[in-house]
């Protein structure tokens, strides 16, 4: 019922949002008489802010059309390599007429970025992808909003996520380097462990960034919520069915609007101050700062619904049973057989873990715990790196990602590319 109430409210407030947008333009357009009245710029700024606080945010585009490789600008084409009901595997194909550069790019390492299925779209990793494209062939998992997946496509469990990751690793090829950001660190480690146990070729490297490998270490507010509430509480309080006006009508999901409420509730003062600063930037005519605010919140406010089965499996497996670190996690493969996850079976894949010093989502030591599990990997092929001064998002986006984390990752991948 809550989902239906939300949709009704969204439909009711949509005309007001459009009115606010139109009014903002009327009070700012030099050709409008309303723009000539005293304090028109403040009125325009107020209406603009109202519009942004009430509008619906659609999934953004990656918008990566070109990057610079060795000082030369190359064109990027976004391609769908494989499409599954709940995910698309995307490749950012690089093109250039410079023959020597083209040969060099073909020889560069292939990287599979496993994006989180945890509320935001994979476009949240736009800066990650853009930076990686300077030195790598880049693929990324683009998870599909569960409300857009018809009910007849079946359920999607954490086991299915792991099977998807394994399929994508095989698709990219045996020389792939896998980078998992936040939530996927756990299923990626499971996927590679199971491949190793079966004797399959595993990726050359695993780079794990800010993820809850062992959520018992330095628990954050996010961890405490998942650990202190019962499994039944999550079933009864955050799971709702998709309303009839979407392709996935009837599918049980953890709605994106509830997740967004949780995101904002973690730092309400910071968001309130950010919106007020945006209003002041508009009044002052600081277009660059206002545009930076828009770009951030266009991404931050665009959320997706998660399949209920996947979300509940993650709560129980990762944050309540700690099945990975306890050695009790069994994953059902596509043939229906259960297999025990044994990270110690990984022998040839090098491991790099990355944590942010100020991460308030995955606490200190949670990602580093992967080294304690992967005992089969020689110590010479293991490394940990702390990004000083970085919060959760800072380890994969922004200045600290580009200047601190990325050089470490690039060097690690290059040193283990053969």
Order of alpha helices (4+ residues) and beta strands (2+ residues): alpha-alpha-beta-beta-beta-alpha-beta-alpha-beta-alpha-beta-alpha-beta-alpha-alpha-beta-beta-alpha-alpha-alpha-beta-alpha-alpha-beta-beta-beta-alpha-beta-alpha
